[in-house]
Every structure is written in structure tokens, then in C-alpha cells.
Amino acid sequence: MLLKPGVENQEFPFIFEGIDKVLHLSIFMLLGFCFMATFPKIKFIHYIQIMLIYSILTEILQDEMGFGRSLEALDLVADTIGVIIGYFAFMQLKRINF
């Protein structure tokens, strides 16, 4: 989904300017949560490094593939916030359930 060609579609009422940032945050929050569920003992610093490298690589690929997507710093910010939320959501759920 992150590398899908960019198409502006304004025919749905829930589409608004900046929805791509919300989608980036949501995708990386889910990705981060699933990553932590798979590797629950990973150190936070390693988790952040892996997730940020993945985020940067997807942004570079978006820019290089030429499908109407571009490298945007705000996408990286949204991705970073998403992985941090995913991490803390997993840790909170783990603390409650175990």
C-alpha cells in the first residue's frame, strides 16, 4: 500500500487533505505493533532503528518508482509517530495481559 501509485480521489466524503499522513501513521502503528508481537524481547533502540530504516527505504522507493508518489518529510514524521504508538500500545497490552 505504501508503494501503490498515488491517485487523488476526492469522491468519498471521508477523504480530506492530509489523509495520507493518517494512513502512514496507522499503517506504521499496526506494523510496529505486529513487529513487537513477533519479537517481544527486542530492545527499544533496535526496534526504532529497524522501523525507521524501513520507513526511510519506503519513502525513497516511493520517490524513485515514479508512480506519482514522492519522498515527504512529514510522511517520515507520521511513520515515526506510528511506530512509537505501536510500540507503547503493545507494551501496555502486554503489561495488562501478562
DSSP file (Angstrom, degrees, kcal/mol; ACC not computed):
  #  RESIDUE AA STRUCTURE BP1 BP2  ACC     N-H-->O    O-->H-N    N-H-->O    O-->H-N    TCO  KAPPA ALPHA  PHI   PSI    X-CA   Y-CA   Z-CA
    1    1 A M    >         0   0    0      0, 0.0     3,-0.9     0, 0.0    26,-0.0   0.000 360.0 360.0 360.0 -35.9    0.0    0.0    0.0
    2    2 A L  T 3   +     0   0    0      1,-0.2    22,-0.0    22,-0.0    25,-0.0   0.786 360.0  40.9 -67.6 -25.8    2.9    2.4    0.8
    3    3 A L  T 3  S+     0   0    0      2,-0.1    -1,-0.2    66,-0.0    66,-0.1   0.342  86.8 122.7-104.5   5.6    4.3    1.9   -2.7
    4    4 A K  S <  S-     0   0    0     -3,-0.9    63,-0.1     1,-0.1     3,-0.1  -0.368  77.8 -88.6 -65.2 144.4    1.0    1.9   -4.6
    5    5 A P        -     0   0    0      0, 0.0     2,-0.5     0, 0.0    63,-0.2  -0.275  46.9-111.3 -55.9 138.4    0.7    4.6   -7.3
    6    6 A G        +     0   0    0     61,-1.4     2,-0.4    -3,-0.1    -3,-0.0  -0.604  42.2 172.4 -77.9 122.8   -0.6    7.9   -5.9
    7    7 A V        -     0   0    0     -2,-0.5     2,-0.6    -3,-0.1    61,-0.0  -0.994  28.6-136.0-132.4 125.7   -4.1    8.8   -7.1
    8    8 A E        +     0   0    0     -2,-0.4     2,-0.5     2,-0.0    -2,-0.0  -0.714  26.6 179.5 -80.5 121.7   -6.1   11.7   -5.7
    9    9 A N        +     0   0    0     -2,-0.6     3,-0.3     1,-0.1    -2,-0.0  -0.948  14.2 165.9-127.9 109.4   -9.6   10.5   -5.1
   10   10 A Q        +     0   0    0     -2,-0.5    -1,-0.1     1,-0.2     5,-0.1   0.222  51.8  96.2-107.3  13.3  -12.0   13.1   -3.8
   11   11 A E        +     0   0    0      3,-0.0    -1,-0.2     2,-0.0    -2,-0.0   0.610  69.1  77.5 -83.6  -9.9  -15.3   11.3   -4.4
   12   12 A F  S >  S-     0   0    0     -3,-0.3     3,-1.3     1,-0.1    -3,-0.0  -0.800  78.4-134.9 -99.4 141.8  -15.6    9.9   -0.9
   13   13 A P  T 3  S+     0   0    0      0, 0.0    -1,-0.1     0, 0.0    -2,-0.0   0.733 102.5  58.6 -68.4 -20.8  -16.7   12.1    2.0
   14   14 A F  T 3  S+     0   0    0      2,-0.0     2,-0.5     5,-0.0    -3,-0.0   0.518  81.1 102.8 -87.4  -3.4  -14.0   10.8    4.3
   15   15 A I    <   +     0   0    0     -3,-1.3     2,-0.3    -5,-0.1    -5,-0.0  -0.680  47.8 159.8 -80.1 126.1  -11.2   11.9    2.0
   16   16 A F    >   -     0   0    0     -2,-0.5     3,-2.0     0, 0.0     2,-0.2  -0.930  49.8 -77.3-140.9 164.3   -9.6   15.1    3.3
   17   17 A E  T 3  S+     0   0    0     -2,-0.3     0, 0.0     1,-0.3     0, 0.0  -0.465 119.6  24.9 -64.7 127.6   -6.3   16.8    2.8
   18   18 A G  T >> S+     0   0    0     -2,-0.2     4,-1.4     3,-0.0     3,-0.9   0.453  78.1 125.8  96.7   2.1   -3.7   15.1    4.9
   19   19 A I  H <>  +     0   0    0     -3,-2.0     4,-2.6     1,-0.3     5,-0.2   0.821  68.5  64.6 -62.7 -27.9   -5.4   11.7    4.9
   20   20 A D  H 3> S+     0   0    0     -4,-0.2     4,-2.4     1,-0.2    -1,-0.3   0.856  99.9  51.5 -63.4 -32.5   -2.2   10.2    3.6
   21   21 A K  H <> S+     0   0    0     -3,-0.9     4,-2.6     2,-0.2    -1,-0.2   0.897 109.3  49.8 -69.0 -39.5   -0.4   11.2    6.8
   22   22 A V  H  X S+     0   0    0     -4,-1.4     4,-2.6     2,-0.2    -2,-0.2   0.901 111.9  48.8 -63.7 -40.6   -3.2    9.5    8.9
   23   23 A L  H  X S+     0   0    0     -4,-2.6     4,-2.9     2,-0.2     5,-0.2   0.911 110.4  50.2 -66.2 -42.1   -2.8    6.4    6.7
   24   24 A H  H  X S+     0   0    0     -4,-2.4     4,-2.5     2,-0.2     5,-0.3   0.947 112.7  47.1 -59.5 -48.0    1.0    6.4    7.1
   25   25 A L  H  X S+     0   0    0     -4,-2.6     4,-2.0     1,-0.2    -2,-0.2   0.931 114.8  46.4 -59.0 -46.9    0.6    6.7   10.9
   26   26 A S  H  X S+     0   0    0     -4,-2.6     4,-2.3     2,-0.2     5,-0.2   0.915 112.6  48.7 -64.6 -44.3   -2.0    3.9   11.0
   27   27 A I  H  X S+     0   0    0     -4,-2.9     4,-2.6     1,-0.2    -1,-0.2   0.923 115.4  43.7 -62.7 -44.4    0.0    1.6    8.8
   28   28 A F  H  X S+     0   0    0     -4,-2.5     4,-2.5    -5,-0.2    -1,-0.2   0.786 110.2  55.9 -75.8 -25.5    3.2    2.0   10.8
   29   29 A M  H  X S+     0   0    0     -4,-2.0     4,-2.3    -5,-0.3    -2,-0.2   0.938 112.8  42.1 -66.4 -46.0    1.3    1.8   14.1
   30   30 A L  H  X S+     0   0    0     -4,-2.3     4,-2.7     2,-0.2     5,-0.2   0.913 115.1  50.5 -65.5 -43.1    0.0   -1.6   13.0
   31   31 A L  H  X S+     0   0    0     -4,-2.6     4,-2.5    -5,-0.2    -2,-0.2   0.928 112.3  47.1 -60.0 -46.0    3.3   -2.6   11.6
   32   32 A G  H  X S+     0   0    0     -4,-2.5     4,-2.3     2,-0.2    -2,-0.2   0.899 112.2  49.7 -63.3 -41.6    5.1   -1.7   14.8
   33   33 A F  H  X S+     0   0    0     -4,-2.3     4,-2.1     2,-0.2    -2,-0.2   0.937 113.6  45.6 -62.6 -47.1    2.5   -3.5   17.0
   34   34 A C  H  X S+     0   0    0     -4,-2.7     4,-1.8     2,-0.2    -2,-0.2   0.875 110.9  53.5 -64.8 -37.9    2.9   -6.6   14.9
   35   35 A F  H  X S+     0   0    0     -4,-2.5     4,-2.6    -5,-0.2    -1,-0.2   0.924 110.6  46.7 -62.3 -44.0    6.7   -6.4   14.9
   36   36 A M  H  < S+     0   0    0     -4,-2.3    -2,-0.2     1,-0.2    -1,-0.2   0.861 109.5  54.1 -67.2 -35.0    6.6   -6.2   18.7
   37   37 A A  H  < S+     0   0    0     -4,-2.1    -1,-0.2     1,-0.2    -2,-0.2   0.842 113.9  43.0 -66.0 -31.9    4.2   -9.1   18.9
   38   38 A T  H  < S+     0   0    0     -4,-1.8    -2,-0.2     1,-0.2    -1,-0.2   0.869 129.8  25.3 -79.5 -39.2    6.6  -11.1   16.8
   39   39 A F  S >< S+     0   0    0     -4,-2.6     3,-1.6    -5,-0.2    -1,-0.2  -0.613  71.0 163.6-124.6  69.6    9.8  -10.0   18.6
   40   40 A P  T 3  S+     0   0    0      0, 0.0    -1,-0.1     0, 0.0    -3,-0.1   0.684  72.7  54.0 -67.4 -17.7    8.6   -9.0   22.1
   41   41 A K  T 3  S+     0   0    0      2,-0.1     2,-0.1    -5,-0.0    -5,-0.1   0.381  77.7 122.4 -98.2   5.6   12.1   -9.1   23.7
   42   42 A I    <   -     0   0    0     -3,-1.6     2,-0.1    -6,-0.2    -3,-0.0  -0.394  68.8-110.2 -68.1 143.1   13.7   -6.7   21.2
   43   43 A K     >  -     0   0    0      1,-0.1     4,-2.5    -2,-0.1     3,-0.3  -0.439  22.6-119.8 -72.6 148.0   15.3   -3.6   22.8
   44   44 A F  H  > S+     0   0    0      1,-0.2     4,-2.8     2,-0.2     5,-0.2   0.878 111.9  54.5 -56.7 -41.8   13.6   -0.3   22.0
   45   45 A I  H  > S+     0   0    0      1,-0.2     4,-2.1     2,-0.2    -1,-0.2   0.886 110.9  45.3 -63.8 -38.8   16.6    1.2   20.3
   46   46 A H  H  > S+     0   0    0     -3,-0.3     4,-2.5     2,-0.2    -1,-0.2   0.894 112.2  52.3 -70.2 -39.8   16.9   -1.8   17.9
   47   47 A Y  H  X S+     0   0    0     -4,-2.5     4,-2.6     2,-0.2     5,-0.2   0.946 111.4  46.1 -58.7 -50.2   13.1   -1.6   17.3
   48   48 A I  H  X S+     0   0    0     -4,-2.8     4,-2.8     1,-0.2     5,-0.3   0.912 112.0  51.6 -61.8 -43.5   13.3    2.1   16.4
   49   49 A Q  H  X S+     0   0    0     -4,-2.1     4,-2.3    -5,-0.2    -1,-0.2   0.934 112.4  45.0 -60.5 -46.4   16.3    1.6   14.2
   50   50 A I  H  X S+     0   0    0     -4,-2.5     4,-2.2     1,-0.2    -2,-0.2   0.935 115.9  46.2 -63.4 -46.9   14.7   -1.2   12.2
   51   51 A M  H  X S+     0   0    0     -4,-2.6     4,-2.4    -5,-0.2    -2,-0.2   0.891 113.5  48.2 -65.8 -40.0   11.4    0.6   11.8
   52   52 A L  H  X S+     0   0    0     -4,-2.8     4,-2.8    -5,-0.2     5,-0.2   0.886 110.5  51.2 -70.0 -37.5   13.0    4.0   10.9
   53   53 A I  H  X S+     0   0    0     -4,-2.3     4,-2.6    -5,-0.3    -2,-0.2   0.929 111.9  47.9 -62.5 -43.5   15.2    2.3    8.3
   54   54 A Y  H  X S+     0   0    0     -4,-2.2     4,-2.4    -5,-0.2    -2,-0.2   0.918 112.1  49.9 -61.8 -43.4   12.1    0.6    6.8
   55   55 A S  H  X S+     0   0    0     -4,-2.4     4,-2.0     2,-0.2    -2,-0.2   0.926 112.1  46.7 -60.8 -46.9   10.3    3.9    6.8
   56   56 A I  H  X S+     0   0    0     -4,-2.8     4,-2.4     1,-0.2    -2,-0.2   0.910 111.8  51.5 -63.8 -42.8   13.1    5.7    5.1
   57   57 A L  H  X S+     0   0    0     -4,-2.6     4,-2.6     1,-0.2    -1,-0.2   0.903 109.1  49.8 -62.9 -41.2   13.5    3.0    2.5
   58   58 A T  H  X S+     0   0    0     -4,-2.4     4,-2.3     2,-0.2    -1,-0.2   0.890 111.0  50.0 -65.9 -37.0    9.8    3.0    1.6
   59   59 A E  H  X S+     0   0    0     -4,-2.0     4,-1.9     2,-0.2    -2,-0.2   0.912 111.4  48.1 -66.3 -41.6    9.9    6.8    1.2
   60   60 A I  H  X S+     0   0    0     -4,-2.4     4,-2.4     1,-0.2    -2,-0.2   0.925 112.3  49.5 -63.4 -43.9   13.0    6.6   -1.1
   61   61 A L  H  X S+     0   0    0     -4,-2.6     4,-2.2     1,-0.2    -2,-0.2   0.886 107.4  54.7 -63.3 -38.8   11.2    3.8   -3.1
   62   62 A Q  H  X>S+     0   0    0     -4,-2.3     4,-0.6     1,-0.2     5,-0.5   0.917 112.6  43.6 -58.2 -42.8    8.1    5.9   -3.4
   63   63 A D  H  <5S+     0   0    0     -4,-1.9     3,-0.4     1,-0.2    -2,-0.2   0.889 117.2  44.7 -70.2 -40.4   10.2    8.8   -4.8
   64   64 A E  H  <5S+     0   0    0     -4,-2.4    -2,-0.2     1,-0.2    -1,-0.2   0.742  99.7  67.4 -80.3 -24.6   12.2    6.6   -7.2
   65   65 A M  H  <5S-     0   0    0     -4,-2.2    -1,-0.2    -5,-0.2    -2,-0.1   0.740  90.8-139.7 -73.8 -21.5    9.5    4.4   -8.6
   66   66 A G  T  <5 +     0   0    0     -4,-0.6    -3,-0.1    -3,-0.4    -2,-0.1   0.821  58.7 131.1  70.8  32.4    7.8    7.3  -10.5
   67   67 A F  S   <S-     0   0    0     -5,-0.5   -61,-1.4     2,-0.2     3,-0.1   0.071  91.2 -83.3-102.2  23.4    4.2    6.3   -9.8
   68   68 A G  S    S+     0   0    0      1,-0.4     2,-0.3   -63,-0.2    -5,-0.1   0.527  98.1 116.8  89.2   4.8    3.2    9.8   -8.6
   69   69 A R        -     0   0    0     -7,-0.5    -1,-0.4    -8,-0.1     2,-0.3  -0.759  44.5-165.6-102.5 153.3    4.4    9.3   -5.1
   70   70 A S        -     0   0    0     -2,-0.3     2,-0.5    -3,-0.1    -7,-0.1  -0.925  29.5 -96.7-137.4 162.2    7.2   11.4   -3.6
   71   71 A L        -     0   0    0     -2,-0.3     2,-0.4   -11,-0.1     3,-0.1  -0.684  46.3-178.6 -77.7 121.2    9.5   11.5   -0.6
   72   72 A E     >  -     0   0    0     -2,-0.5     4,-1.3     1,-0.1     3,-0.4  -0.987  30.9-146.6-128.6 133.2    8.0   13.7    2.1
   73   73 A A  H  > S+     0   0    0     -2,-0.4     4,-1.9     1,-0.2     5,-0.1   0.860 101.6  58.5 -63.3 -36.0    9.5   14.5    5.4
   74   74 A L  H  > S+     0   0    0      1,-0.2     4,-2.5     2,-0.2    -1,-0.2   0.809 100.5  56.7 -67.4 -27.7    6.0   14.7    7.0
   75   75 A D  H  > S+     0   0    0     -3,-0.4     4,-2.7     2,-0.2    -1,-0.2   0.905 106.4  49.9 -65.5 -40.3    5.4   11.1    6.0
   76   76 A L  H  X S+     0   0    0     -4,-1.3     4,-2.4     2,-0.2    -2,-0.2   0.886 110.4  50.2 -63.8 -38.5    8.6   10.1    7.9
   77   77 A V  H  X S+     0   0    0     -4,-1.9     4,-2.6     2,-0.2     5,-0.2   0.938 112.0  47.2 -64.2 -46.3    7.2   12.0   10.9
   78   78 A A  H  X S+     0   0    0     -4,-2.5     4,-2.4     1,-0.2    -2,-0.2   0.904 112.3  50.4 -62.1 -41.4    3.9   10.2   10.6
   79   79 A D  H  X S+     0   0    0     -4,-2.7     4,-2.4     2,-0.2    -1,-0.2   0.921 111.1  48.8 -61.2 -44.3    5.7    6.9   10.3
   80   80 A T  H  X S+     0   0    0     -4,-2.4     4,-2.0     2,-0.2    -2,-0.2   0.921 111.8  47.8 -63.6 -45.4    7.8    7.6   13.3
   81   81 A I  H  X S+     0   0    0     -4,-2.6     4,-2.5     1,-0.2    -1,-0.2   0.907 111.4  53.1 -61.7 -40.7    4.8    8.6   15.5
   82   82 A G  H  X S+     0   0    0     -4,-2.4     4,-2.7    -5,-0.2    -2,-0.2   0.915 108.8  46.8 -61.3 -45.0    3.0    5.4   14.3
   83   83 A V  H  X S+     0   0    0     -4,-2.4     4,-2.1     2,-0.2    -1,-0.2   0.859 112.5  50.8 -69.1 -32.5    5.8    3.1   15.3
   84   84 A I  H  X S+     0   0    0     -4,-2.0     4,-2.4     2,-0.2     5,-0.2   0.925 112.2  46.3 -68.5 -43.5    6.2    4.7   18.7
   85   85 A I  H  X S+     0   0    0     -4,-2.5     4,-2.6     1,-0.2     5,-0.2   0.921 112.5  51.4 -62.8 -43.2    2.4    4.4   19.3
   86   86 A G  H  X S+     0   0    0     -4,-2.7     4,-2.1     2,-0.2    -2,-0.2   0.895 110.4  49.3 -60.1 -40.9    2.5    0.8   18.1
   87   87 A Y  H  X S+     0   0    0     -4,-2.1     4,-2.5     2,-0.2    -2,-0.2   0.954 114.9  42.1 -62.8 -51.4    5.4    0.1   20.5
   88   88 A F  H  X S+     0   0    0     -4,-2.4     4,-2.3     1,-0.2    -2,-0.2   0.824 111.9  55.2 -71.1 -29.8    3.7    1.6   23.5
   89   89 A A  H  X S+     0   0    0     -4,-2.6     4,-2.4    -5,-0.2    -1,-0.2   0.923 110.9  45.9 -64.9 -43.1    0.3    0.1   22.6
   90   90 A F  H  X S+     0   0    0     -4,-2.1     4,-2.9    -5,-0.2    -2,-0.2   0.939 113.1  48.9 -63.6 -46.4    1.9   -3.4   22.6
   91   91 A M  H  X S+     0   0    0     -4,-2.5     4,-2.2     1,-0.2    -2,-0.2   0.888 112.3  48.7 -62.4 -38.7    3.8   -2.8   25.8
   92   92 A Q  H  X S+     0   0    0     -4,-2.3     4,-2.1     2,-0.2    -1,-0.2   0.928 113.5  46.1 -66.4 -45.0    0.6   -1.5   27.5
   93   93 A L  H  X S+     0   0    0     -4,-2.4     4,-2.4     1,-0.2    -2,-0.2   0.894 112.7  50.9 -64.7 -39.7   -1.4   -4.5   26.3
   94   94 A K  H  X S+     0   0    0     -4,-2.9     4,-2.1     1,-0.2    -1,-0.2   0.897 110.1  49.9 -63.4 -41.1    1.4   -6.9   27.3
   95   95 A R  H  < S+     0   0    0     -4,-2.2    -2,-0.2    -5,-0.2    -1,-0.2   0.877 113.7  45.5 -66.1 -37.9    1.5   -5.3   30.8
   96   96 A I  H  < S+     0   0    0     -4,-2.1    -2,-0.2     1,-0.2    -1,-0.2   0.897 120.5  37.4 -72.3 -40.9   -2.2   -5.7   31.2
   97   97 A N  H  <        0   0    0     -4,-2.4    -2,-0.2    -5,-0.2    -1,-0.2   0.689 360.0 360.0 -89.2 -19.4   -2.5   -9.3   30.0
   98   98 A F     <        0   0    0     -4,-2.1    -3,-0.2    -5,-0.2    -1,-0.2   0.418 360.0 360.0-122.0 360.0    0.7  -10.8   31.4
